[in-house]
């Protein structure tokens, strides 16, 4: 099974899958909204991820967003995904640090329990001496 980023579709197939004209894909590429892979002969090849991106662009433009607005929205969505991934990584690090802290705390507790010696002798009150002063 190939990945979503594996570029296999020629421009006519990609345009049909995205529901747009091939010239629209060329315009989007010139505007920097999409960056298809190229063959050795410089032919464009589109991936499933590219088709999804084209559909997202089409969705935004259908809502009246300009191409510059689309570019900015896509940048922000990408940044948001990066931040979410970063937060997940930090969460995993935090969880690992908390686990390590609990393990260290347990080790410390075991060590000082070993150092404590139970006192099994009964405490007997010592009678006070009367001090004649």
ABEGO torsion letter per residue (X at the ends): XBBAABBABBAAAAAAAAGBBAAAAAAAAAAGABBBBBBAAGBBBBBAAAAAAAAAAAAAAAAGBBAAAAAAAAAAAAAAAAAAAAAAAAAAAAAAAAAAAAAAAAAAAAAAAAABBBBABBBBBBBBBBBBX
